[in-house]
C-alpha cells in the first residue's frame, strides 16, 4: 500500500515536471516569436487545456480516478523543483538554439529571396503592368461608351423638340 502511494507520488512529481516543461515551451515561444495579445490568450487557454488533460489522464491511468491530496502535492513539488532548478537553463539554451536556427535559415533563405525578386521583376511585373493597362483600357472604354450613349440620348431629345 505504501509502496503504491510512493509510486503514485513519484508519478505525479513527474507530472509536475512535465507541466513545467510545457509552461516553458510557451515561455520560449513568447521570447523567440513576438506575438500579439490574441495569440497569447490562445496559448494560455491551450496550456491550461493540455495541463488539465495531462493531470486527468494521469489520475485515471495511475489511480483509477481516485483523487488524493498527495497527488496534487506531488504535482506542485515537481513543478516547483523544475521551475527553481532547471527552468532557467532550459529557457536560455532553447532560446539560443532557436535564435541560431532563425539566423541560419535567414541566411539560407537569402538566395531564394534574391531569385524571387529577380523572377518578380522579369516575369510578374510586366504581366501585372499588362493587366493594369488592359483594365484601365476597359474602364476608359466603358466610361466613353456610357458618355457617348448619354450624349446621343440628349441629341435625340434635342432633335425631337
C-alpha positions as CSV (number, residue, x, y, z in Angstrom):
1,X,0.0,0.0,0.0
2,X,2.7,2.5,1.0
3,X,4.9,1.5,-2.0
4,X,1.9,2.1,-4.3
5,X,1.4,5.6,-2.9
6,X,5.1,6.3,-3.1
7,X,4.9,5.2,-6.8
8,X,1.9,7.5,-7.4
9,X,3.7,10.4,-5.6
10,X,6.7,9.9,-7.9
11,X,4.4,9.7,-11.0
12,X,2.7,13.0,-10.0
13,X,6.1,14.6,-9.3
14,X,7.0,13.7,-12.9
15,X,3.6,15.2,-14.0
16,X,4.6,18.4,-12.3
17,X,7.9,18.4,-14.2
18,X,6.1,17.8,-17.5
19,X,3.7,20.7,-16.7
20,X,6.8,22.9,-16.0
21,X,8.3,21.8,-19.4
22,X,5.0,22.6,-21.1
23,X,4.9,26.0,-19.4
24,X,8.5,26.7,-20.5
25,X,7.6,25.7,-24.1
26,X,5.1,28.5,-24.2
27,X,7.5,30.9,-22.5
28,X,10.2,30.1,-25.0
29,X,7.8,30.6,-27.9
30,X,6.9,34.1,-26.5
31,X,10.5,35.1,-26.1
32,X,11.6,34.0,-29.6
33,X,8.5,34.9,-31.6
34,X,6.8,38.2,-30.9
35,X,3.0,37.6,-30.7
36,X,0.0,39.8,-30.3
37,X,-2.4,39.6,-27.3
38,X,-4.9,37.4,-29.1
39,X,-2.3,34.7,-29.8
40,X,-1.1,35.0,-26.2
41,X,-4.6,34.4,-24.9
42,X,-5.0,31.4,-27.2
43,X,-1.6,30.0,-26.0
44,X,-2.8,30.4,-22.4
45,X,-6.0,28.5,-23.0
46,X,-4.1,25.8,-24.9
47,X,-1.7,25.5,-21.9
48,X,-4.5,25.0,-19.4
49,X,-6.3,22.5,-21.6
50,X,-3.1,20.5,-22.1
51,X,-2.3,20.7,-18.3
52,X,-5.8,19.6,-17.4
53,X,-5.7,16.8,-19.9
54,X,-2.3,15.6,-18.6
55,X,-3.5,15.6,-15.0
56,X,-6.8,13.9,-15.7
57,X,-5.1,11.3,-17.9
58,X,-2.6,10.5,-15.1
59,X,-5.3,10.4,-12.4
60,X,-7.4,7.9,-14.4
61,X,-4.5,5.9,-15.7
62,X,-2.5,5.5,-12.5
63,X,-5.1,5.8,-9.7
64,X,-8.4,4.7,-11.3
65,X,-9.8,8.2,-11.0
66,X,-9.4,8.5,-7.2
67,X,-8.2,11.9,-6.0
68,X,-5.7,12.1,-3.2
69,X,-4.1,15.1,-1.7
70,X,-0.6,13.7,-2.1
71,X,-1.1,13.6,-5.9
72,X,-1.6,17.4,-6.1
73,X,1.2,17.9,-3.6
74,X,3.4,15.8,-6.0
75,X,2.4,17.9,-9.0
76,X,3.2,21.1,-7.0
77,X,6.5,19.7,-5.8
78,X,7.5,18.6,-9.3
79,X,6.6,21.9,-10.9
80,X,8.4,23.8,-8.1
81,X,11.6,21.8,-8.3
82,X,11.6,22.1,-12.1
83,X,11.0,25.9,-12.0
84,X,13.6,26.6,-9.4
85,X,16.4,24.3,-10.6
86,X,16.0,23.6,-14.3
87,X,13.7,26.1,-16.0
88,X,16.1,29.0,-16.5
89,X,18.7,26.8,-18.1
90,X,16.1,25.2,-20.4
91,X,14.8,28.6,-21.5
92,X,18.3,30.1,-22.1
93,X,19.5,27.1,-24.1
94,X,16.4,26.7,-26.2
95,X,16.2,30.5,-26.9
96,X,19.8,30.5,-28.1
97,X,19.3,27.4,-30.2
98,X,16.1,28.7,-31.9
99,X,17.7,32.2,-32.5
100,X,20.7,30.5,-34.1
101,X,18.4,28.4,-36.3
102,X,16.5,31.5,-37.3
103,X,19.8,33.2,-38.3
104,X,20.9,30.1,-40.2
105,X,17.6,29.8,-42.0
106,X,17.6,33.5,-42.6
107,X,21.0,33.2,-44.3
108,X,19.8,30.2,-46.3
109,X,16.7,32.0,-47.4
110,X,18.6,35.0,-48.9
111,X,19.4,33.3,-52.2
112,X,15.7,32.3,-52.6
113,X,14.6,35.9,-51.8
114,X,17.1,37.2,-54.5
115,X,15.8,34.7,-57.0
116,X,12.2,35.6,-56.2
117,X,12.8,39.3,-56.6
118,X,14.6,38.7,-59.9
119,X,11.7,36.5,-61.2
120,X,9.2,39.0,-59.9
121,X,10.9,41.8,-61.9
122,X,11.4,39.8,-65.0
123,X,8.1,38.0,-65.2
124,X,5.5,39.2,-62.8
125,X,5.9,43.0,-63.1
126,X,5.4,43.0,-66.9
127,X,2.4,40.8,-66.6
128,X,1.0,42.9,-63.8
129,X,1.7,46.0,-66.0
130,X,-0.2,44.5,-68.9
131,X,-3.2,43.6,-66.7
132,X,-3.3,47.0,-65.2
133,X,-3.3,48.7,-68.6
134,X,-5.9,46.3,-70.0
135,X,-8.1,47.0,-67.0
136,X,-7.6,50.8,-67.5
137,X,-8.4,50.4,-71.2
138,X,-11.6,48.6,-70.5
139,X,-12.6,51.1,-67.8
140,X,-11.9,54.0,-70.1
141,X,-13.8,52.3,-73.0
142,X,-16.8,51.7,-70.7
143,X,-16.7,55.3,-69.5
144,X,-16.5,56.7,-73.1
145,X,-19.3,54.3,-74.2
146,X,-21.7,55.5,-71.4
147,X,-20.7,59.1,-72.1
148,X,-21.4,58.7,-75.8
149,X,-24.7,56.9,-75.0
150,X,-25.8,59.8,-72.8
151,X,-24.8,62.4,-75.4
152,X,-26.7,60.5,-78.1
153,X,-29.8,60.4,-75.9
154,X,-29.6,64.1,-75.3
155,X,-29.1,64.8,-79.0
156,X,-32.2,62.7,-79.8
157,X,-34.2,64.7,-77.3
158,X,-32.9,67.9,-78.8
159,X,-33.8,66.8,-82.3
160,X,-37.3,65.7,-81.2
161,X,-38.0,69.1,-79.6
